[in-house]
Amino acid sequence: MRQIAIMGFGTIGSGVFDVVNTNREILRKNLGEEIQIKHVLDLRDFPGHPVQAVLTHDVNVILEDPEVDVVVETMGGLEPAFTFVRRALEAGKCVATSNKELVAQHGTELLRVARENSVNFFFGASVGGGIPIIRPLLRSLCADDVEEITGILNGTTNYILTKMAQEGSSFEDALREAQDNGFAERKPEADVEGFDACRKIAILSSLMLGRRVDFADIPTEGITGITKEDFRYAAKLGWSIKLLASSRKENGHVYAMVAPGLVKPGHPLFAVCDVFNAIMVHGNMVDDVMFYGRGAGSHATASAVTADILCALRFRHQNVYAGWDAEKQALSDVGSWEKQFLVRAAGDASREEELARAFGQGILVDAGVDGEIGYLTPVISEEKFAEASAALGGVRGRIRVQA
Amino acid sequence: MRQIAIMGFGTIGSGVFDVVNTNREILRKNLGEEIQIKHVLDLRDFPGHPVQAVLTHDVNVILEDPEVDVVVETMGGLEPAFTFVRRALEAGKCVATSNKELVAQHGTELLRVARENSVNFFFGASVGGGIPIIRPLLRSLCADDVEEITGILNGTTNYILTKMAQEGSSFEDALREAQDNGFAERKPEADVEGFDACRKIAILSSLMLGRRVDFADIPTEGITGITKEDFRYAAKLGWSIKLLASSRKENGHVYAMVAPGLVKPGHPLFAVCDVFNAIMVHGNMVDDVMFYGRGAGSHATASAVTADILCALRFRHQNVYAGWDAEKQALSDVGSWEKQFLVRAAGDASREEELARAFGQGILVDAGVDGEIGYLTPVISEEKFAEASAALGGVRGRIRVQA
C-alpha cells in the first residue's frame, strides 16, 4: 500500500481523486501495490463528498507525514504552489503537477531540487492535458535530434477558430459561443492572447533543447485579430487557420513563436478541430510524428497526472528525469525567421505588381472583395516582411503560412 | 563508454548503425556515456562500408563478449532470431528488436526469460515504426482502462487505398503502382492480406489486456476485395476506407479483428493517408488519443530501436517492462460484435424494402449505378449480418463502418 496526497481539489485535483478510485484495480495491477489517497489539501470543505474524510486545510499535515510518497499539485498559479512543491521535494517526496505556469516559471529550480533530493518532479500533464507528449519526447524520441515542435496547444482558441471556419462567425461571436458552452473563461485573455500556449511551448522547447527557455522571450500573438476575411482567403486556398505554438532549429538559429498560422491539407495539424490539441514533432531520424487528443478536461488531464504518480512510485528514490539544464537557451530574433505570408491589403487587382515589388513575386489569392486584395508572398524573413509592409503604408492583415 | 551489438545489417539494422553514428552526441548527452557499436552480425560482407570493421559472421562473438550490454535484433523472421535473442537474454544482455513476427510469436517467452535474468526485452519498433506507441501505452496511458485500440498499422495497404481513393484506380493497378514505387513487395501477401497488421494488433492487444493474445485467433481480412465501387459509395458518404486493425472491450467481450473499415470525417484516423500509420487509443479517463507518423522506413524504425537501446542502457540490470502475462486471453467470437455495414447488392431502388426487412431499417446510399444498390444497415451483429446476407442469396460486397 502506497500513500499519496493531493494539493488542490479543483477540476484536475478532483479528477485525480476519481481516476485513482475508479481505476484502483488497474493501478494496483500496474504497480504491484495499492495506491491510497491519504490527504487532500484545500481551503474549502466538501460536506457529503467522500473527499471530506481525508481533507486537510494545513499543508504541513502532508509535508510532515513520512508515509506520503507522492504529492500531487493541482492548485494552479505560482504561489503557494511553488513553495509547497519545493518543500515537498525537500522533504523527499516526489511531485506530480499539471501546473504549466509553475513549470514554465520555476521548472528549472524544481528539477534541481528534485535531483538533489533523489526524487522526481514530474509534469506530464502540464502540456496537452491527457495527450502523452512529455514522456514520449524524453523517452521515445530521445535518439533523435528534434528540430521542430509545433502544436495546437490551446483548446479554447482551437474551438473558436473552428467555429469561425465552419459558421463564418466573427471572433467576438465565436468567443461568446465558447463562453456560453463552457469552453472559454469569462476572462479569456490567457487563452485568446496566446499566453497559455506560450507557457506550454516554452516547456516543450526546454525539453527539445535541453536548456531552459524563458517563456517571456517567446513572441506571442493571439487570435483576437483574426477576422472573417482571413477565413475567406483560407477557404479559397483550402487551408485552415490554427493558433500554432512553434519552436524550431534552423540554419544555426533557435526560433520560437506563438501566432496564428495557415496550415495546408497535407500537414498533420490541418484537420485538428474543436477543443482538441495536437503536437507535431520533427526529428532528424523519425521525420514527423504527431500526438493528438483532449488537451484539457478533468479526467483527461488527471489521467496524465496519475500516470506520473505511478512512475513516481515506481522510481521512489531514484531521480530519472533529466528535464533540462539551468543554462538559459538564447532565442534568435524572429526577424531572421523566413516564412511565407498571406497578406491582405486595401485595393484591387491593379495592386498586384506593387505587392510583388514590395514582397517579391508571389501569388494573387483573391482581389476586389471587400475592397481588398489577398496576396501570398514568397518565403521571406519576418524583417523583410515588416519593412515591405511599412513601405506600402501598412497592410490590413497578415497570417504566416506553416511550412 | 557502453558497447552494443547489432544482429542483421538490413534496412533497419543499417538504420540503427546510422542513427547511433549520426546522433552520437545527442545519445551521449542523454545517457551520460558514449555508445559504441562493437559488433555487427550478418552473413554478408560489406567491403568499403564502415560496418566492415566491426562485422562478424559468428553470433557467439556477440553472445560471449562480456562488454556487450545490449543486443539489437533486426534480422527479421523467426529463426535464427528467436534462438539468438533468447541466448542473448540468458547471457544477461538486454535486447531491442523491431521484429513483429518474433514478438507476436515468442514475446511471452522472451519477456519471461528477460525477467528471470533481470534484463529487458524491448520491442518499441515492432509496431508503428518510428511512432511512439508501445512505451506511451505502458507508461503514459497506464492509469487508464484502455477499452479500444484501433490502428492503421500497415503503410503499404494505406498507400494502395489512398491511390484508389484519389485516382479511382482498381486494387490491381494501385498495387502495381505501389510496387513500382517501392512501397509494396513483389510478394505482397503479408501486407495486402492483413497478416502484418494482424501481428501488430496482437502485440498491442496483449499490452492493452495484460495477457497474451494469439495472433492466430484474430479474424483477418485484407484489402484484395476492395473495389472501385466501394470507393464510389465512400465518396458519396464523404467517408474514407482504411485497413483497420482493432481490439475492443465491449459488454464483457474482448474482440479483435483486421478488416477494411469505413471511417467518418470526425474520427482521428479519417485523414491518415499514403504510407503513414496512426493508432487511436481509447481510455476510460483520457478518452481518445492518437499517435501518427511513419510506420516503416529505415531511419524512422531505427529511431525507435535506438530509443530502446538508451532505455536498456539506463536500466541495465533492472527489469522494468511488464509487457503481459503468459495466461492466454480468450477472444470472443466476432459473431456477437455489433457494427454498421455498408452492403452492396445487385438490383435497383426497388430492393430497398427487401434489404430493410433483411438487415433492419437503414439508409439507401445510392441505387441504380452498375446495376446495384448501396445500403447502410443499422448497427447489427456480424452474425445477424451474415444470416441476412445468406437469406438474400448473397451480396456483392460489404464494408464495416468504424463507430
Interface residues (C-beta under 8 A of the other chain):
Chain A: G15 D18 V19 T22 N23 I26 L27 K29 N30 G124 G130 I131 P132 R135 P136 R139 S140 L141 C142 A143 D144 D145 G210 P268 F270 A271 G283 N284 M285 V286 D287 D288 V289 M290 F291 Y292 G293 R294 G297 H299 A300 A302 S303 A304 T306 A307 I309 L310 C311 R314 V320 A322
Chain B: G15 D18 V19 T22 N23 I26 L27 K29 N30 G124 G130 I131 P132 R135 P136 R139 S140 L141 C142 A143 D144 D145 G210 P268 F270 A271 G283 N284 M285 V286 D287 D288 V289 M290 F291 Y292 G293 R294 G297 H299 A300 A302 S303 A304 T306 A307 I309 L310 C311 R314 V320 A322
